[in-house]
C-alpha cells in the first residue's frame, strides 16, 4: 500500500495544526458559524442530529492492520465504541466532541491517515474495487491510478469550491465492483489491440434526487492523459455547473442539460489547452507510485477448489456452516492457493456497516496472522482480508466467528447496504436502521436466505441515497408525509456492468408494513422464478406488475395458492 513520503507527512501534519487553531478560534467565539463551516467541512466534520460526525478517509478502501487498530483506538477514546463503514470506503464516527477533533486528526496523521476532502464541494475520496490487485478477472491494478488521482486532487486550488461534491471511482476488472456508472466520473481500465493500458471514461452519473447513469465520454483515453483529461472535465463542470440551486448543481444535471455529446465536445476543447502540460503522466511517475503496490511475498501453495476445502472439514459438526461460509464469504484470488475473505459487518442485531472496537481489533489481528497485515473496505460496507492461504480458511472462519464477523450472508438479502438514517443524520426524512433490523429479524433463517439466493436490498433514509437504494434489486427510501416516516419501494435496480436505476412500484408504506411487503414480494418471486434465476432477473423478465400486486396484497400470502408458501414457514 502507498506510504507517505516526507512531503505527504508535512502536508497532513500542517493541516492538523491549522485546523487546531481554527477550532480553538471558533470555540473562543473569534470565528462565526458561517466562517467555521467551510473550514470544518474541508476536514470531514459535520454537525449531525445529535453530535458532530467525523468522516475519516480510507483512500481506495485500503487499510493496514496498524491503521485499523488506530481507528479502533480513536473510536474507543473519542466516540462510543462503534464506527460506521460507508459505501464510499470511509469510516464515520457519530458521537465525537468538537474540541477533540484536532486530537483525533493528529492520531490519524501519525499512521498516515486523515479526513481531508471527505466532505464539502470538492473532489472526494477516490474509490475502487475492494479486490483490486488480487481479482482473478483483473485487467490491471487500479490502485496506482487511484493514488495518482488522490495526489492530484488533494488541495487542488482550482477545485476547492466546486458547484457541488464530486466523486470519482475506478475499476480495473472485467466486472465493475466499484459502481463506476453512478459516479460523477467513472473510469474503466481497458487495453487496446496493442495491449496498451487506457481508460474508458464515463461522466454524469449519480444517485440522489435525480438518479442517472453516467454517459461515455471517451472509449480509450491513453494512461498518460488520465490527469490532464480529468482536469479538463472537472474544469468544464466548475465553469458551467449550476450554483444557484444545490439540488441541480451536480455534474449529472449539466451533462443531461447540454447532452453528452456536447459536454464531451466542450471537455475535448478544454483539454487541448493542457493535453501535454505538466500533469501529463510519465512512465517514471507511474512506476514511482506503482512500486508501493507490489505483491506480498506469496508462498508457492497448491490450489484447491472450495468444494474440496469444505470436504476436508466435513468431519466436524460445523461442516455445513463452514461450507456455507465458504460459498458466500470466500472469493477467487489470482494467485493459486490463496483466497480473499469477506468479514461480514451485517450481523443481526447490529447496524449494517457498524464495527465495534473489539471487531476492528479482531479484524486487524486476522490480517496480521493470515493476510500480510492488509485489509480492504468494501463498497457494500464489509471488510475484506485480501490474501488468505486456502489452507488457513477454516482457522480464519473459526476466529472470525468468535469476533462476530463470520455471518455467511454475502450477496444475500441480509447483506443490506444501509445509511445511518434518521437515528444520526440531520438530512434524513426517516430512520433506516430500525427497518433493516426488522427485515433481519423476519429473514433470520439462513436456509431461507440461501433458497432466495442473490438479492441486493438497499435502504436510504432520504433522497441523498447514501444507502444506494436506487441500485438495489429491492430499494427502500425513507420519505416524509406530513411529519410522519413512510417508505417507498423500488424494484429492478442493479450495480455493476449492467447498472440500472430501480423503478418505484407505487405509494409508500408505513414502517410496520415493510417486513410483510418484502416477504410478500419474495414469496411471489420464489413462485415465479425460472430455475435459480436471481430476483433481479425475474423482475426484468416479468416487469413490476406481479410484484406490485404482491406488495399491496393485504391478506396472508400463506393462504394464497397463486403465490405459494414462504420456504421458512
C-alpha positions, 0 to 999 in steps of 0.5 A: 500500500502507498506510504507517505513520503516526507512531503505527504507527512508535512502536508497532513501534519500542517493541516492538523495544526491549522485546523487546531487553531481554527477550532480553538478560534471558533470555540473562543467565539473569534470565528462565526458559524458561517466562517467555521463551516467551510473550514470544518467541512474541508476536514470531514466534520459535520454537525449531525442530529445529535453530535458532530460526525467525523468522516475519516478517509480510507483512500481506495478502501485500503487499510493496514492492520496498524491503521485499523487498530488506530481507528479502533483506538480513536473510536474507543477514546473519542466516540462510543465504541462503534464506527460506521463503514460507508459505501464510499470506503470511509469510516464515520464516527457519530458521537465525537466532541468538537474540541477533540477533533484536532486530537483525533486528526493528529492520531490519524496523521501519525499512521498516515491517515486523515479526513481531508476532502471527505466532505464539502464541494470538492473532489472526494475520496477516490474509490475502487474495487475492494479486490483490486490487485488480487481479482482473478478477472483483473485487467490491471491494478487500479490502485496506482491510478487511484493514488495518482488521482488522490495526489492530484486532487488533494488541495487542488486550488482550482477545485476547492469550491466546486458547484457541488461534491464530486466523486470519482471511482475506478475499476480495473476488472472485467466486472465493475465492483466499484459502481463506476456508472453512478459516479460523477466520473467513472473510469474503466481500465481497458487495453487496446489491440496493442495491449496498451493500458487506457481508460474508458471514461464515463461522466454524469452519473449519480444517485440522489434526487435525480438518479442517472447513469453516467454517459461515455465520454471517451472509449480509450483515453491513453494512461498518460492523459488520465490527469490532464483529461480529468482536469479538463472535465472537472474544469468544464463542470466548475465553469458551467455547473449550476450554483444557484440551486444545490439540488441541480448543481451536480455534474449529472444535471449539466451533462443531461442539460447540454447532452453528452455529446456536447459536454464531451465536445466542450471537455475535448476543447478544454483539454487541448489547452493542457493535453501535454502540460505538466500533469501529463503522466510519465512512465517514471511517475507511474512506476514511482507510485506503482512500486508501493503496490507490489505483491506480498511475498506469496508462498508457492501453495497448491490450489484447491477448489472450495468444494474440496476445502469444505470436504476436508472439514466435513468431519466436524459438526460445523461442516455445513456452516463452514461450507456455507461460509465458504460459498458466500464469504470466500472469493477467487484470488489470482494467485493459486492457493490463496483466497480473499475473505469477506468479514461480514459487518451485517450481523443481526442485531447490529447496524449494517456497516457498524464495527465495534472496537473489539471487531476492528481489533479482531479484524486487524489481528486476522490480517496480521496472522493470515493476510500480510497485515492488509485489509480492504473496505468494501463498497457494500460496507464489509471488510475484506482480508485480501490474501488468505492461504486456502489452507488457513480458511477454516482457522480464519472462519473459526476466529472470525466467528468468535469476533462476530464477523463470520455471518455467511450472508454475502450477496444475500438479502441480509447483506443490506447496504444501509445509511445511518438514517434518521437515528444520526443524520440531520438530512434524513426524512426517516430512520433506516436502521430500525427497518433493516433490523426488522427485515433481519429479524423476519429473514433470520433463517439462513436456509431461507436466505440461501433458497432466495439466493442473490438479492441486493436490498438497499435502504436510504433514509432520504433522497441523498441515497447514501444507502444506494437504494436506487441500485438495489434489486429491492430499494427502500427510501425513507420519505416524509408525509406530513411529519410522519416516516413512510417508505417507498419501494423500488424494484429492478435496480442493479450495480455493476456492468449492467447498472440500472436505476430501480423503478418505484412500484407505487405509494409508500408504506408505513414502517410496520408494513415493510417486513410483510411487503418484502416477504410478500414480494419474495414469496411471489418471486420464489413462485415465479422464478425460472430455475435459480434465476436471481430476483433481479432477473425475474423482475426484468423478465416479468416487469413490476406488475406481479410484484406490485400486486404482491406488495399491496396484497393485504391478506396472508400470502400463506393462504394464497395458492397463486403465490405459494408458501414462504420456504421458512414457514 
